[in-house]
Structure formats: C-alpha cells, structure tokens
C-alpha cells in the first residue's frame, strides 16, 4: 500500500523560503517519476513540479526559476525547495508518483501560507 508523508510547510512572509519533504513507502521509489502538486482554496489541484527516475525535472510556468524539485532514492524521499515565495503560492502541497496507476493515492499534504 502506497503511503506518502509530506512535511515542511508553514507560514512565511513573501520573499521567504521553505523546503518541503515527502517520504514515500509501498513502492519501488527509484523507478517512479514523482510530482509535487498543490491546491489553493477554491482552485483545482495542479502539478507544480515533477522529476523522473533519471532526474529530469519540469516545472509549471508559475514557479519556474523559484522552485527546485529533487529526490533522494536511498531515502525514498522527494523534496521541493521553494524560494521567493509569493502570496499566490499559498496552498496545500502534496506529493505523489506521476504514474496514472497511482492517481487515487494522496497523502495528507502540508499547508504553505505566504503572507504579504
């Protein structure tokens, strides 16, 4: 059974930084592409960043140049370094494999709140 535990969220002022972590279990982590998603109040969940098993990364235009996704395969953990945060980055952040086979799996998420 896939389990995803996100952490590292919090309250930060605009321009600040946070580093999110996501520990995954119940899958062969090293072969799976992983993504960070977010859902703001009243908005649909969106993919923010993704990283393939070989380390290739992609980002939503809204976070490009500010966020960096990385992974540590021995620790089965994926990270999201968020710099130059903006109030519009406020959301609950989730991680999960990007493989459609895991589309129903979501962790509890971690709240990020950016004050202006």
C-alpha positions, -999 to +999 in steps of 0.1 A: +000+000+000+014+034-011+020+058+017+031+094+013+040+117+042+046+154+033+062+178+058+079+212+059+051+235+053+044+266+074+038+303+075+063+325+057+065+361+046+065+369+009+101+366-004+109+338+020+118+302+015+106+268+026+117+232+019+091+205+016+099+168+021+079+138+011+087+103+023+072+075+002+068+039+010+050+009-006+065+014-040+098+009-058+107+046-054+137+047-076+119+037-108+090+061-103+087+097-115+074+119-087+055+151-086+046+179-063+010+192-066-008+220-049-044+230-043-053+265-033-088+273-018-114+273-045-090+261-072-082+228-088-052+208-078-023+215-101+011+199-109+038+222-097+070+202-104+080+167-115+111+147-115+118+115-135+136+085-121+167+097-141+165+132-125+149+152-154+128+180-140+098+200-153+080+230-137+048+249-140+054+283-155+042+300-123+071+285-103+099+282-128+131+298-116+118+298-080+111+262-071+135+232-073+125+196-071+150+169-061+150+134-049+170+110-027+164+075-039+180+057-010+158+076+014+127+073-009+122+110-004+114+138-028+120+175-019+107+208-031+128+239-024+107+270-027+123+304-029+110+339-035+076+328-022+045+348-032+011+350-016-003+332-046+018+302-037-004+297-006-019+262-009-018+227+004+011+209-012+010+171-020+035+147-035+027+115-054+040+094-082+030+108-116+022+074-129-015+072-136-017+039-117-014+060-085-040+086-094-062+078-064-034+080-039-029+112-019-011+120+013-024+144+039-005+173+023+013+201+040+000+236+043+020+265+029+009+300+037+026+331+023+018+364+039+021+397+020 
